[in-house]
Amino acid sequence: MAEKTYREFDPWRVSPIREEKREEVLSTHYFDIDRVSLSSTEIGHFERYILRENDGDTICVLPITDNEEVILIEQYRVPNHSWTLELPAGHATEQGQHPEDIAALKLEEEAGYRAQDYAQVVRFVNTPSFSTQHTIIYRATGLAEVRRGTLGPESPSSAARAIPLDKAYELALNGTIVDAKSIIGILNEYTRRHNTAA
């Protein structure tokens, strides 16, 4: 295997393992789970379970008001049995739906806003050790309030909060905001604004 690369970091260099077999063991609305048989010259045969996301990338919206506030929503999350503060986010509801249309839908349904402008700021892999899930974060500006939808059975009484960016940054750093996509979006926005101001 060639170890040499001419880039600072090359994510596509030769793989150290070989995939031998893949079998779907669970299929759900949001994701499927595959059992994958692999082999390596160093350790031999081993298996992994891989979560494969359906309906394309997760789409997350970073809504910024004219007063430099971030719109966050309260959601009750069943797997951890706790409330979270999160940026609005979701998946496609129809085949071939454009990511920006999903962003607009989620912003309106979950936060109760429409935006004049959307700009993609980052795309990242959520949990590369066992999942194919990627998230795209869109920055939404030129906000106007509209009627909110309902989030679903987990959060029937959720609230949308307008939090100053500096305060949201503090909440991301001190562990109050624990949702990864929200932390990434807030830190991205805070850093961008402070680098521009410097």
MARNUDO-743795 format. One line per field, with one value per residue: residue number from 1; residue in one letter; x negated, y negated, z of N, C-alpha, C, O in turn. Coordinates in nm, 4 decimals. Example, Ala and Ser with C-alpha at 12.3 -4.5 7.8 and 13.67 -1.06 7.14 Angstrom:
% residues 2
pos	1,2
code	A,S
n_x	-1.3190,-1.2850
n_y	0.5690,0.2250
n_z	0.7800,0.7080
ca_x	-1.2300,-1.3670
ca_y	0.4500,0.1060
ca_z	0.7800,0.7140
c_x	-1.3200,-1.2900
c_y	0.3300,-0.0030
c_z	0.7800,0.7870
o_x	-1.4236,-1.3409
o_y	0.3319,-0.1138
o_z	0.8465,0.8039
This chain:
% residues 198
pos	1,2,3,4,5,6,7,8,9,10,11,12,13,14,15,16,17,18,19,20,21,22,23,24,25,26,27,28,29,30,31,32,33,34,35,36,37,38,39,40,41,42,43,44,45,46,47,48,49,50,51,52,53,54,55,56,57,58,59,60,61,62,63,64,65,66,67,68,69,70,71,72,73,74,75,76,77,78,79,80,81,82,83,84,85,86,87,88,89,90,91,92,93,94,95,96,97,98,99,100,101,102,103,104,105,106,107,108,109,110,111,112,113,114,115,116,117,118,119,120,121,122,123,124,125,126,127,128,129,130,131,132,133,134,135,136,137,138,139,140,141,142,143,144,145,146,147,148,149,150,151,152,153,154,155,156,157,158,159,160,161,162,163,164,165,166,167,168,169,170,171,172,173,174,175,176,177,178,179,180,181,182,183,184,185,186,187,188,189,190,191,192,193,194,195,196,197,198
code	M,A,E,K,T,Y,R,E,F,D,P,W,R,V,S,P,I,R,E,E,K,R,E,E,V,L,S,T,H,Y,F,D,I,D,R,V,S,L,S,S,T,E,I,G,H,F,E,R,Y,I,L,R,E,N,D,G,D,T,I,C,V,L,P,I,T,D,N,E,E,V,I,L,I,E,Q,Y,R,V,P,N,H,S,W,T,L,E,L,P,A,G,H,A,T,E,Q,G,Q,H,P,E,D,I,A,A,L,K,L,E,E,E,A,G,Y,R,A,Q,D,Y,A,Q,V,V,R,F,V,N,T,P,S,F,S,T,Q,H,T,I,I,Y,R,A,T,G,L,A,E,V,R,R,G,T,L,G,P,E,S,P,S,S,A,A,R,A,I,P,L,D,K,A,Y,E,L,A,L,N,G,T,I,V,D,A,K,S,I,I,G,I,L,N,E,Y,T,R,R,H,N,T,A,A
n_x	-0.0841,-0.0549,-0.1934,-0.2680,-0.1814,-0.0886,0.0448,0.1476,0.3290,0.4758,0.7751,0.8559,0.6647,0.5131,0.7107,0.6758,0.8161,1.0317,1.3515,1.5632,1.8210,2.1622,2.4597,2.7952,2.9475,3.1442,3.4129,3.5376,3.7465,3.5809,3.3168,3.0976,2.9482,2.6483,2.4718,2.1368,1.8784,1.5312,1.1780,0.8342,0.4860,0.3298,0.4862,0.6677,0.9924,1.2924,1.5995,1.8380,2.1087,2.2963,2.4558,2.6722,2.7739,3.0966,3.2792,3.1023,2.8758,2.8793,3.0420,2.9665,3.0514,2.9236,3.0542,3.0283,3.1016,3.1690,3.0757,2.8582,2.9197,2.9573,3.1827,3.3103,3.4490,3.6457,3.6336,3.7624,3.5752,3.5988,3.4054,3.2098,3.3636,3.4069,3.4302,3.3303,3.1506,3.1653,3.0644,3.2984,3.3764,3.3727,3.4916,3.5306,3.8633,3.9738,3.8887,3.5918,3.5942,3.4790,3.1972,3.2026,3.4738,3.5662,3.4423,3.5827,3.8410,3.8068,3.7218,3.9512,4.1507,4.0405,3.9225,4.0717,4.0234,3.9515,3.7009,3.5098,3.2659,3.0422,2.7435,2.5035,2.2940,2.1340,2.0495,2.0605,1.9460,2.1364,2.1009,1.8421,1.7350,1.9314,2.1396,2.2983,2.4021,2.4351,2.4338,2.5644,2.5211,2.7126,2.6965,2.9344,3.0824,3.2408,3.4915,3.8378,4.1189,4.3464,4.6358,4.5848,4.5304,4.6128,4.3936,4.4077,4.4775,4.2821,4.2117,4.4433,4.4969,4.2952,4.0633,3.9573,3.6591,3.5026,3.1784,2.9060,2.6126,2.3568,2.4284,2.5320,2.2998,2.1557,2.3228,2.2839,2.0170,2.0148,2.1528,2.4295,2.5724,2.5825,2.6121,2.4586,2.4642,2.5721,2.3825,2.1628,2.2659,2.3136,2.0541,1.9220,2.0513,1.9998,1.7168,1.6727,1.7833,1.6208,1.3670,1.4026,1.4398,1.1930
n_y	0.1185,-0.2187,-0.4777,-0.7320,-1.0668,-1.3587,-1.5657,-1.7797,-1.6511,-1.3538,-1.2253,-1.0207,-0.8260,-0.4960,-0.2309,-0.0675,0.1616,0.4305,0.4633,0.7365,0.8483,0.7407,0.6910,0.6054,0.5462,0.4123,0.1994,-0.1259,-0.4231,-0.6549,-0.5585,-0.2819,0.0248,0.1891,0.5002,0.5460,0.7311,0.7392,0.7261,0.7234,0.6999,0.6776,0.7471,0.9425,1.0983,0.9111,0.7646,0.5012,0.2831,0.0662,-0.2395,-0.3589,-0.6448,-0.7458,-0.9321,-1.1388,-1.4093,-1.5362,-1.8376,-2.1463,-2.4532,-2.7723,-3.0265,-3.3732,-3.6747,-4.0251,-4.1572,-4.0165,-3.7723,-3.4259,-3.1810,-2.9317,-2.6094,-2.4386,-2.0985,-1.7803,-1.4964,-1.1640,-0.9371,-1.0193,-1.1066,-1.3820,-1.7436,-1.9547,-2.2345,-2.3367,-2.4023,-2.4483,-2.1589,-1.8828,-1.6240,-1.5332,-1.5240,-1.4443,-1.2677,-1.3692,-1.6295,-1.9623,-2.0681,-2.3361,-2.3951,-2.2185,-2.3310,-2.5767,-2.4824,-2.3522,-2.5662,-2.7245,-2.5444,-2.4520,-2.6698,-2.8956,-3.0988,-3.2780,-3.3130,-3.5505,-3.5039,-3.2312,-3.0617,-2.8177,-2.7026,-2.5047,-2.1551,-1.8417,-1.5226,-1.3300,-1.1088,-0.9490,-0.7007,-0.5012,-0.5643,-0.6878,-0.9354,-1.2720,-1.6252,-1.9315,-2.2719,-2.5592,-2.9072,-3.1377,-3.4422,-3.7715,-3.7504,-3.6801,-3.6617,-3.3855,-3.1684,-2.8891,-2.5351,-2.2050,-2.0120,-1.7422,-1.4281,-1.4086,-1.6650,-1.8390,-2.0856,-2.2626,-2.5399,-2.8301,-3.0121,-3.3294,-3.4007,-3.6016,-3.6074,-3.6063,-3.5052,-3.2554,-3.1390,-3.1216,-2.9384,-2.7164,-2.6625,-2.6136,-2.3802,-2.3793,-2.3835,-2.0928,-1.9597,-1.8497,-1.9542,-2.2038,-2.3236,-2.3293,-2.4982,-2.7400,-2.8022,-2.8322,-3.0590,-3.2556,-3.2638,-3.3413,-3.6001,-3.7321,-3.7033,-3.8526,-4.1015,-4.1559
n_z	0.0000,-0.0874,0.0931,0.0490,-0.0158,-0.1965,-0.0968,0.1741,0.3388,0.2446,0.1814,0.0145,-0.0291,-0.0687,0.0620,0.3817,0.4344,0.3170,0.1788,0.2107,0.2188,0.2342,0.4131,0.4496,0.7553,0.8908,0.8095,0.8002,0.8127,0.8237,0.8175,0.7227,0.8388,0.7895,0.8001,0.7780,0.6365,0.6701,0.5841,0.6809,0.6207,0.8440,1.0755,1.0009,0.9524,1.0243,1.1556,1.1047,1.1972,1.0031,0.9833,0.7458,0.5957,0.4827,0.2281,0.1574,0.2549,0.5944,0.6635,0.7978,0.9549,1.0119,1.1524,1.1419,1.2912,1.2127,1.4304,1.5138,1.6409,1.7176,1.6101,1.8004,1.8771,2.1219,2.1909,2.2759,2.3210,2.2601,2.2646,2.4539,2.6604,2.7302,2.7171,2.4487,2.3099,1.9873,1.6456,1.3753,1.1802,0.9440,0.7143,0.3644,0.2368,0.0083,-0.2926,-0.4546,-0.3625,-0.3300,-0.1360,-0.0338,-0.0397,0.1528,0.3740,0.3893,0.4418,0.6929,0.8513,0.8578,0.9592,1.2070,1.3427,1.2847,1.0943,0.7873,0.5338,0.3437,0.2213,0.1643,0.2435,0.1894,0.4425,0.5581,0.5298,0.6804,0.8163,1.0297,1.2210,1.1571,1.2240,1.2291,1.0567,0.7538,0.7501,0.6557,0.7187,0.6058,0.6627,0.6393,0.6269,0.7226,0.6400,0.6581,0.7922,0.8545,1.0648,1.0726,1.0836,1.2912,1.2436,1.3730,1.5739,1.6227,1.8015,2.0032,2.0911,2.1718,2.2912,2.2275,2.2166,2.0354,2.0437,2.0459,2.0596,2.1530,1.9473,2.0754,2.3269,2.2541,2.1567,2.3970,2.5323,2.3730,2.4253,2.7020,2.7419,2.7570,2.5177,2.3462,2.1110,1.8204,1.5492,1.5929,1.7607,1.5831,1.3804,1.5233,1.6255,1.3822,1.2725,1.4707,1.4672,1.2007,1.1984,1.3877,1.2780,1.0474,1.1561,1.2622
ca_x	0.0000,-0.1338,-0.1723,-0.3100,-0.0791,-0.1414,0.1335,0.1325,0.4062,0.5436,0.8760,0.8868,0.5532,0.5490,0.7710,0.6014,0.9038,1.1100,1.4884,1.5894,1.9640,2.2502,2.5956,2.8858,3.0103,3.2585,3.4515,3.6354,3.7783,3.4695,3.1868,3.0836,2.8264,2.5817,2.3622,2.0327,1.7615,1.4112,1.0528,0.7135,0.3656,0.2741,0.5640,0.7541,1.1352,1.3725,1.7295,1.8866,2.2435,2.2906,2.5831,2.6748,2.8831,3.1865,3.3332,2.9994,2.8140,2.9570,3.0330,2.9746,3.0636,2.8708,3.1263,2.9670,3.1867,3.0990,3.0153,2.7528,2.9693,2.9723,3.3096,3.2948,3.5745,3.6400,3.6885,3.7420,3.5108,3.6302,3.2929,3.1389,3.4639,3.3756,3.4581,3.2131,3.1632,3.1107,3.1016,3.3954,3.3116,3.4547,3.4589,3.6239,3.9921,4.0071,3.7730,3.5327,3.6166,3.3557,3.1615,3.2458,3.6183,3.5804,3.4044,3.6943,3.9518,3.7747,3.7183,4.0892,4.2220,3.9849,3.8874,4.1716,3.9635,3.9100,3.5765,3.4890,3.1414,2.9791,2.6074,2.4445,2.1708,2.0482,2.1042,1.9733,1.9864,2.1793,2.0317,1.7761,1.6954,2.0333,2.2536,2.2759,2.4793,2.3749,2.5229,2.5355,2.5764,2.7429,2.7162,3.0567,3.0913,3.3604,3.5977,3.9699,4.1945,4.4664,4.6975,4.5073,4.5972,4.5922,4.2723,4.4337,4.5170,4.1764,4.2026,4.5699,4.5030,4.1624,4.0580,3.8469,3.5935,3.4064,3.0691,2.7937,2.5049,2.2546,2.4822,2.5388,2.1599,2.1252,2.3983,2.2179,1.8906,2.0285,2.2214,2.5752,2.6093,2.5058,2.6366,2.3362,2.4854,2.5956,2.2524,2.0829,2.3232,2.2920,1.9111,1.8895,2.1015,1.9273,1.5797,1.6791,1.8090,1.5080,1.2553,1.4318,1.4249,1.0514
ca_y	0.0000,-0.3420,-0.5715,-0.8647,-1.1539,-1.4913,-1.6640,-1.7928,-1.5364,-1.2922,-1.1318,-0.9176,-0.7359,-0.3545,-0.1810,0.0397,0.2769,0.4740,0.5046,0.8676,0.8772,0.6428,0.7429,0.5163,0.6171,0.3343,0.0895,-0.2149,-0.5416,-0.7493,-0.4964,-0.1373,0.0728,0.2989,0.5739,0.5469,0.8154,0.6718,0.7941,0.6422,0.7827,0.6684,0.8131,1.0472,1.0758,0.8498,0.7152,0.3739,0.2416,-0.0696,-0.3073,-0.4235,-0.7431,-0.7562,-1.0655,-1.2399,-1.4740,-1.6123,-1.9811,-2.2264,-2.5963,-2.8665,-3.1518,-3.4903,-3.7926,-4.1520,-4.1966,-3.9178,-3.6666,-3.2929,-3.1185,-2.7927,-2.5495,-2.3377,-1.9702,-1.6667,-1.3895,-1.0360,-0.8494,-1.0666,-1.1488,-1.5167,-1.8553,-2.0150,-2.3566,-2.2986,-2.4710,-2.3706,-2.0642,-1.7688,-1.5506,-1.5452,-1.4555,-1.3960,-1.2279,-1.4734,-1.7622,-2.0408,-2.0988,-2.4694,-2.3866,-2.1523,-2.4321,-2.6717,-2.4112,-2.3292,-2.6960,-2.7673,-2.4499,-2.4348,-2.7958,-2.9986,-3.2093,-3.2664,-3.3868,-3.6003,-3.4511,-3.1113,-3.0371,-2.6989,-2.7414,-2.3896,-2.0189,-1.7576,-1.3861,-1.3321,-1.0073,-0.8707,-0.5674,-0.3992,-0.6171,-0.7641,-1.0594,-1.4044,-1.7383,-2.0609,-2.3852,-2.6798,-3.0322,-3.2022,-3.5827,-3.8409,-3.6699,-3.7343,-3.5618,-3.3251,-3.0682,-2.7661,-2.4061,-2.1247,-1.9324,-1.5998,-1.3819,-1.4239,-1.8034,-1.9066,-2.2216,-2.3213,-2.6847,-2.8863,-3.1178,-3.4171,-3.4172,-3.6754,-3.5196,-3.5938,-3.4173,-3.1215,-3.0921,-3.0847,-2.8166,-2.6067,-2.6328,-2.5666,-2.2516,-2.3907,-2.3316,-1.9690,-1.9080,-1.8752,-2.0417,-2.3385,-2.3742,-2.3595,-2.6163,-2.8593,-2.8342,-2.8794,-3.1960,-3.3416,-3.2781,-3.4192,-3.7409,-3.7887,-3.7123,-3.9642,-4.2265,-4.1763
ca_z	0.0000,-0.0969,0.2036,0.0057,-0.0731,-0.2309,-0.0361,0.3190,0.3874,0.1305,0.2318,-0.0848,-0.0531,-0.0723,0.1850,0.4486,0.4529,0.2007,0.2092,0.1525,0.2093,0.2996,0.4247,0.5223,0.8678,0.9379,0.7217,0.8617,0.7327,0.8200,0.7932,0.7182,0.9035,0.7193,0.8626,0.6752,0.6631,0.6215,0.6162,0.6814,0.6254,0.9786,1.1806,0.9458,0.9303,1.1306,1.1108,1.1571,1.1610,0.9476,0.9658,0.6140,0.5976,0.3669,0.1967,0.1376,0.3703,0.6915,0.6344,0.9197,0.9255,1.1104,1.1292,1.2061,1.2772,1.1880,1.5588,1.5434,1.7279,1.6582,1.6466,1.8442,1.9205,2.2277,2.1474,2.3660,2.2448,2.3228,2.2985,2.5734,2.7584,2.7780,2.6277,2.3861,2.2295,1.8576,1.5231,1.2983,1.0889,0.9024,0.5919,0.2521,0.2513,-0.1252,-0.3725,-0.5376,-0.3056,-0.3227,0.0032,0.0096,-0.0151,0.2829,0.4729,0.4019,0.5062,0.8343,0.9189,0.8798,1.0453,1.3411,1.4096,1.2593,1.0175,0.6471,0.5095,0.2075,0.1654,0.2203,0.1958,0.2504,0.5116,0.5899,0.5193,0.7613,0.8468,1.1699,1.3016,1.0527,1.2686,1.2036,0.9818,0.6310,0.7611,0.6378,0.7444,0.5427,0.7376,0.5629,0.7011,0.6733,0.6813,0.6094,0.8520,0.8871,1.1405,1.0143,1.1726,1.3056,1.2376,1.4936,1.5608,1.6343,1.9343,2.1035,2.1412,2.1401,2.3453,2.2109,2.2000,1.9572,2.1211,1.9788,2.1554,2.0941,1.9007,2.1797,2.4305,2.1951,2.1565,2.5361,2.5624,2.3008,2.4922,2.8411,2.7471,2.7598,2.3856,2.3295,1.9765,1.7429,1.4336,1.6450,1.8058,1.4632,1.3156,1.6066,1.6255,1.2483,1.2581,1.5638,1.4157,1.0762,1.2313,1.4586,1.1823,0.9571,1.2323,1.2979
c_x	-0.0885,-0.0959,-0.1982,-0.1918,-0.1404,-0.0505,0.1041,0.2087,0.4858,0.6454,0.9018,0.7678,0.5974,0.5999,0.6863,0.6851,0.9791,1.2495,1.5174,1.7372,2.0422,2.3924,2.6799,2.9564,3.1301,3.2850,3.5593,3.6584,3.6564,3.3365,3.1998,2.9560,2.7746,2.4810,2.2577,1.9164,1.6412,1.2886,0.9374,0.5932,0.3056,0.3514,0.6573,0.8988,1.1993,1.5017,1.7609,2.0334,2.2366,2.4317,2.5772,2.7975,2.9639,3.2216,3.2270,2.9469,2.9185,2.9356,3.0592,2.9766,3.0108,2.9394,3.0645,3.0568,3.1015,3.0300,2.9063,2.7955,2.9786,3.1064,3.2846,3.4302,3.5481,3.7029,3.6632,3.6890,3.5229,3.5062,3.2196,3.2322,3.4304,3.4146,3.3264,3.2511,3.0931,3.1468,3.2065,3.3237,3.4079,3.4059,3.5606,3.7530,4.0405,3.8787,3.7224,3.5523,3.4835,3.3248,3.2088,3.3962,3.6467,3.5477,3.5198,3.8122,3.9273,3.7704,3.8601,4.1604,4.1724,3.9616,3.9908,4.1158,3.9516,3.7861,3.5717,3.3689,3.0935,2.8402,2.5530,2.3110,2.0787,2.1243,2.0075,2.0317,2.0185,2.1011,1.9607,1.7359,1.8021,2.1497,2.2105,2.3403,2.3918,2.4799,2.4722,2.5984,2.5909,2.7596,2.8358,3.0654,3.2122,3.4851,3.7261,4.0483,4.3184,4.5233,4.6139,4.5946,4.5798,4.4736,4.2981,4.4573,4.4106,4.1768,4.3302,4.5778,4.3676,4.1725,3.9408,3.7907,3.4987,3.2990,2.9561,2.6780,2.3974,2.2988,2.4906,2.4002,2.1195,2.1954,2.3398,2.0890,1.9092,2.1095,2.3716,2.6336,2.5201,2.5220,2.5230,2.3574,2.5064,2.4656,2.1680,2.1344,2.2959,2.1445,1.8665,1.9295,2.0237,1.7851,1.5768,1.6960,1.6862,1.3818,1.2749,1.4060,1.2788,0.9745
c_y	-0.1248,-0.4368,-0.7157,-0.9418,-1.2914,-1.6027,-1.6718,-1.6818,-1.4826,-1.1903,-1.0142,-0.8262,-0.5899,-0.3076,-0.0700,0.1662,0.3072,0.5161,0.6339,0.8938,0.7708,0.6979,0.6449,0.5951,0.5418,0.2211,0.0071,-0.3345,-0.6321,-0.6858,-0.3455,-0.1009,0.1943,0.3665,0.5958,0.6350,0.7536,0.7561,0.6969,0.7356,0.7834,0.7510,0.9219,1.0030,1.0068,0.7968,0.5810,0.3563,0.0956,-0.1219,-0.3867,-0.5147,-0.7379,-0.9029,-1.1749,-1.2982,-1.5285,-1.7605,-2.0579,-2.3746,-2.6777,-3.0008,-3.2655,-3.6113,-3.9163,-4.2034,-4.0998,-3.8197,-3.5372,-3.2368,-2.9712,-2.7399,-2.4488,-2.2095,-1.8652,-1.5512,-1.2569,-0.9527,-0.8898,-1.1118,-1.2848,-1.6192,-1.9086,-2.1496,-2.3267,-2.3995,-2.3865,-2.2803,-1.9532,-1.7088,-1.5818,-1.4709,-1.4013,-1.3623,-1.3457,-1.6143,-1.8359,-2.0764,-2.2353,-2.4739,-2.3192,-2.2518,-2.5300,-2.6081,-2.3944,-2.4599,-2.7420,-2.6758,-2.4542,-2.5668,-2.9064,-3.1211,-3.1724,-3.3515,-3.4345,-3.5341,-3.3287,-3.0981,-2.9138,-2.7368,-2.6242,-2.2595,-1.9279,-1.6180,-1.3801,-1.2352,-0.9118,-0.7298,-0.4613,-0.4463,-0.6899,-0.9024,-1.1841,-1.5103,-1.8612,-2.1686,-2.5040,-2.7967,-3.1029,-3.3439,-3.6480,-3.7716,-3.7493,-3.6248,-3.5167,-3.2266,-2.9407,-2.6446,-2.3341,-2.0326,-1.7832,-1.5590,-1.4029,-1.5620,-1.8808,-2.0495,-2.2920,-2.4717,-2.7213,-3.0032,-3.1975,-3.4518,-3.4953,-3.5813,-3.4998,-3.4983,-3.2731,-3.0580,-3.0444,-2.9540,-2.6944,-2.5655,-2.5715,-2.4380,-2.2592,-2.3423,-2.2106,-1.9075,-1.9490,-1.9718,-2.1865,-2.4012,-2.4149,-2.4862,-2.7442,-2.8992,-2.8878,-3.0259,-3.2928,-3.3684,-3.3640,-3.5676,-3.8050,-3.7961,-3.8280,-4.0975,-4.2576,-4.2529
c_z	0.0000,0.0160,0.1606,-0.0536,-0.0966,-0.1794,0.1127,0.3906,0.2704,0.1798,0.1382,-0.1144,-0.0348,0.0644,0.2470,0.4702,0.3247,0.2467,0.1355,0.1292,0.2845,0.2975,0.5043,0.6325,0.9252,0.8399,0.7909,0.7699,0.7149,0.7815,0.7817,0.7927,0.8274,0.8114,0.7538,0.7218,0.5940,0.6528,0.6031,0.6881,0.7662,1.0814,1.1292,0.9321,1.0514,1.0705,1.1763,1.1151,1.1186,0.9276,0.8358,0.6080,0.4688,0.3429,0.1894,0.2671,0.4676,0.6593,0.7637,0.8808,1.0429,1.0858,1.2098,1.1818,1.2463,1.3140,1.6040,1.6517,1.6476,1.7041,1.6757,1.8901,2.0314,2.1736,2.2544,2.2821,2.3198,2.3572,2.4262,2.6850,2.8187,2.6726,2.5719,2.3257,2.0978,1.7494,1.4513,1.1987,1.0515,0.7724,0.4827,0.2849,0.1177,-0.1993,-0.4560,-0.4859,-0.2898,-0.1774,0.0526,0.0358,0.1189,0.3942,0.4964,0.4749,0.6560,0.9135,0.9522,0.9796,1.1897,1.4147,1.3894,1.1891,0.8709,0.6301,0.3655,0.1422,0.2418,0.1607,0.2669,0.3136,0.5412,0.5631,0.5932,0.7784,0.9960,1.2578,1.2056,1.0949,1.2412,1.1163,0.8555,0.6377,0.7455,0.6731,0.6705,0.6305,0.6428,0.6594,0.6390,0.7291,0.6148,0.6603,0.8735,0.9570,1.0637,1.1165,1.1719,1.2838,1.3705,1.4696,1.5670,1.7782,2.0421,2.1676,2.1127,2.1898,2.3339,2.1889,2.1104,2.0368,2.0325,2.0816,2.0888,2.0608,2.0072,2.2900,2.3783,2.1897,2.2960,2.5739,2.4917,2.3699,2.6311,2.8547,2.7609,2.6270,2.3597,2.1911,1.8838,1.6272,1.4776,1.6937,1.6853,1.3957,1.3916,1.6067,1.4899,1.2309,1.3461,1.5121,1.2901,1.1051,1.2988,1.3709,1.0860,1.0267,1.2609,1.1907
o_x	-0.1841,0.0211,-0.1555,-0.1132,-0.2316,-0.0675,0.0432,0.1611,0.5563,0.6073,0.9642,0.7692,0.7091,0.5417,0.6308,0.6333,0.9899,1.2642,1.4995,1.7741,1.9958,2.4402,2.6414,3.0177,3.2093,3.1924,3.6604,3.5977,3.6306,3.2523,3.2994,2.8664,2.8481,2.4134,2.2860,1.8628,1.6464,1.2934,0.9420,0.5986,0.2380,0.2907,0.7214,0.9266,1.1667,1.5133,1.7165,2.0763,2.1791,2.5154,2.4894,2.9111,2.9081,3.1963,3.2577,2.9702,3.0304,2.8235,3.1607,2.9109,3.0483,2.8897,3.0500,3.0851,2.9786,2.9369,2.8666,2.7185,3.0040,3.1401,3.2432,3.5153,3.4442,3.8124,3.5565,3.7510,3.4659,3.4991,3.1719,3.1862,3.4260,3.4300,3.2240,3.3674,2.9743,3.2458,3.2047,3.2229,3.5099,3.2956,3.6621,3.7515,4.1353,3.7733,3.8015,3.5290,3.3861,3.4159,3.2504,3.4417,3.7395,3.6166,3.5509,3.8756,4.0167,3.8110,3.8858,4.2233,4.2522,3.9795,3.9970,4.1548,3.9429,3.7668,3.6229,3.3691,3.1020,2.8210,2.5558,2.2250,1.9571,2.2470,1.8864,2.1513,1.9370,2.0418,2.0132,1.7056,1.7690,2.2490,2.1014,2.3335,2.2896,2.5999,2.3528,2.7150,2.4960,2.8286,2.8393,3.0570,3.2770,3.5743,3.7238,4.0456,4.3862,4.4649,4.5766,4.7162,4.5373,4.4549,4.2155,4.4574,4.4441,4.1456,4.3274,4.6566,4.3306,4.2765,3.8383,3.8661,3.4235,3.3251,2.9139,2.6490,2.3512,2.2187,2.4594,2.3846,2.0567,2.1361,2.3454,2.0551,1.8295,2.1328,2.4367,2.7325,2.3979,2.4519,2.4936,2.2767,2.4645,2.4414,2.1083,2.0552,2.2592,2.1125,1.7831,1.8514,1.9856,1.7390,1.4894,1.6303,1.6524,1.2994,1.1788,1.3576,1.2436,0.8550
o_y	-0.1350,-0.4716,-0.8098,-0.8878,-1.3340,-1.7194,-1.5814,-1.6255,-1.5582,-1.0792,-0.9164,-0.7554,-0.5648,-0.3392,0.0129,0.2670,0.2230,0.5940,0.6425,0.9555,0.7173,0.7453,0.6050,0.6985,0.5994,0.1550,0.0615,-0.3454,-0.6806,-0.7510,-0.2873,-0.1838,0.2902,0.3006,0.6563,0.6166,0.7198,0.8460,0.6015,0.8392,0.8791,0.8175,0.9887,0.8864,1.0380,0.7850,0.5517,0.4075,0.0120,-0.0580,-0.4708,-0.4675,-0.7270,-0.9878,-1.2918,-1.2442,-1.5621,-1.8028,-2.0373,-2.4154,-2.6552,-3.0814,-3.2552,-3.6467,-3.9122,-4.2835,-4.1014,-3.7876,-3.5382,-3.2439,-2.8953,-2.8159,-2.3830,-2.2121,-1.8615,-1.5126,-1.2392,-0.9006,-0.8032,-1.1510,-1.3012,-1.5869,-1.9075,-2.1752,-2.2948,-2.4720,-2.2641,-2.3193,-1.9318,-1.7373,-1.6476,-1.3679,-1.3229,-1.4203,-1.4142,-1.7102,-1.7782,-2.1114,-2.2487,-2.5478,-2.3576,-2.2567,-2.5626,-2.6716,-2.4195,-2.4635,-2.7922,-2.7239,-2.4594,-2.5738,-3.0006,-3.2339,-3.0553,-3.4499,-3.3679,-3.5104,-3.3217,-3.1206,-2.9059,-2.7956,-2.6421,-2.2546,-1.9352,-1.5967,-1.4205,-1.2756,-0.8045,-0.6470,-0.3432,-0.3747,-0.7464,-0.9785,-1.1995,-1.4870,-1.8914,-2.1582,-2.5442,-2.7856,-3.1256,-3.3641,-3.5894,-3.7376,-3.8680,-3.5092,-3.5966,-3.2050,-2.8903,-2.6492,-2.3942,-1.9814,-1.7050,-1.6434,-1.4141,-1.5753,-1.9782,-2.1283,-2.3713,-2.5235,-2.6531,-3.0840,-3.1403,-3.5233,-3.4595,-3.4879,-3.3875,-3.4201,-3.1792,-2.9385,-2.9395,-2.8684,-2.5829,-2.4473,-2.4878,-2.3912,-2.1558,-2.2689,-2.2232,-1.8120,-2.0677,-2.0627,-2.2800,-2.5196,-2.5225,-2.5725,-2.8456,-3.0169,-2.9781,-3.1068,-3.4007,-3.4825,-3.4493,-3.6513,-3.9197,-3.8859,-3.8941,-4.1931,-4.3737,-4.2777
o_z	0.0770,0.0318,0.2274,-0.1314,-0.0257,-0.2148,0.1700,0.4892,0.2036,0.2166,0.1794,-0.2151,0.0106,0.1682,0.1749,0.5183,0.2356,0.3409,0.0140,0.0292,0.3852,0.1944,0.6142,0.6060,0.9998,0.7928,0.8354,0.6634,0.6048,0.7198,0.8247,0.8084,0.8039,0.8904,0.6504,0.8311,0.4757,0.7368,0.5254,0.7544,0.8039,1.1654,1.2103,0.9041,1.1660,0.9485,1.2873,1.0117,1.1882,0.8640,0.8172,0.6145,0.3596,0.4283,0.2125,0.3753,0.4289,0.6311,0.8303,0.7849,1.1580,1.0072,1.3316,1.0673,1.2530,1.3059,1.7206,1.7422,1.5272,1.8223,1.5880,1.9362,2.0351,2.1174,2.3158,2.1830,2.4274,2.4685,2.4995,2.7922,2.9406,2.5548,2.6401,2.2947,2.0967,1.7599,1.4644,1.1399,1.1169,0.7257,0.5060,0.3522,0.1122,-0.1730,-0.5208,-0.5594,-0.2414,-0.1024,0.1676,0.1231,0.1900,0.4961,0.6110,0.5592,0.7369,1.0296,1.0616,1.0739,1.2833,1.5363,1.4684,1.2193,0.8340,0.7016,0.2756,0.0214,0.3644,0.0412,0.3897,0.2480,0.5486,0.5725,0.5719,0.7581,1.0789,1.3579,1.1758,1.0090,1.2308,1.1033,0.8492,0.5412,0.8123,0.6589,0.6721,0.6684,0.5755,0.7607,0.5181,0.8502,0.5281,0.5826,0.9059,0.9151,0.9991,1.2226,1.0660,1.3025,1.4692,1.3592,1.5198,1.8678,2.1600,2.2860,2.0376,2.1375,2.4205,2.1482,2.1090,2.0910,1.9536,2.1784,1.9789,2.1355,2.0274,2.3411,2.4515,2.2148,2.3108,2.6395,2.5437,2.3731,2.6735,2.9661,2.7754,2.6249,2.3520,2.1577,1.8695,1.6081,1.4093,1.6704,1.6849,1.3576,1.3323,1.5900,1.4828,1.1809,1.3008,1.5132,1.2744,1.0431,1.2695,1.3885,1.0467,0.9660,1.2818,1.2063
